[in-house]
Amino acid sequence: MQHAETANRPEPARRRLMQFLLGGGLLASAASFLYPIVRYLVPPAAVDLGGDSVVAAKVGELKVNSGKIFRFGSRPGLLVYTSEGEYRAMSAVCTHLNCTVQYRSDVREVWCACHNGFYDLNGRNVAGPPPRPLDSYDVHVNGDDVVVSRRRGA
């Protein structure tokens, strides 16, 4: 008789509270594991750069086979003076997780230190996790100024 009585009794509030906390903890753990995976697979959207052109450097400011970060609107840009004596410019924002990239003269490539991603001097992704190339810019020398501008139609 006593066994039937305990089967009809409602669950204690403590047991329901423990089940709620355990379920919430499992749900939070699953979310904390899945969030970085989703962020990796779905890179952030590109943001408008602002202005159309900017003076990135003065002629003679960069040594051969070196690079410089400059401000292009609200975002950083990268100007590279190649070993061949050409200027190349591109966005300095990695397409993986928006880290700032830098030019590595030892390997003559653009490098993202966040997850060891590499781009060539045309901004194409060649190694690591970056899902797409960097935006490339046009470079013109006007007098003593090295002017970087957004590509037409981009």
ABEGO torsion letter per residue (X at the ends): XAAAAAAABBBBAAAAAAAAAAAAAAAAAAAAAAAAAAAAABBBBBBBAEBABBBABBBGABBBGBBBBBBBEABBBBBBBBAAGBBBBBBABBAAAGBBBBBBAAAGBBBBAAAGBBBBAAGBBABEABABBBBBBBBBBBEABBBBBBBBGX
